[in-house]
Amino acid sequence: MTSTACVSAVELRSPERGSVQRPGLCSSPAAQRGYLKRLRAADDLSRELAYEYLGAIRGPDSQPLDRFAVENPAPDERGFGDTFFDLFRSEPVYPPAYVIHMSIYGETRASGGGCELERVPGFPLLTEESEESE
């Protein structure tokens, strides 16, 4: 599910999976989209998170990294005013989205597999087994 509604996004920081230094590893762009579609909201595992492709950058090892803004999976328990003012900060307390970096040029590509199984911190991940049981 893609969306262009992501107003501002906060970068995941190293050493978290999904940061520039530890990008998520996938075998292809299709595998990347499959991984992003399995990310879920913390308060409702049946709800897919919106994501948007932000383009590519050069990673620390000179390999291209794809950047995706992914909707914040945590429910916002604050009022509208607090959330609204967060949009004007350089690093909001409650960001509407996080930037996740992914690479198709890692070990996973060489092995021919889909995506690594390690999830991005803070993002519930629907596993392929749980998809089959639905």
Secondary structure by P-SEA (a helix, b strand, c coil): cccccccbbbbbccccccccccccccccaaaaaaaaaaccccccccbbbbbbbcbbbbcccccbbbbbbccccccccccaaaaaaaaaccccccccbbbbbbbccccccccccccccccccccccccaaaaaac
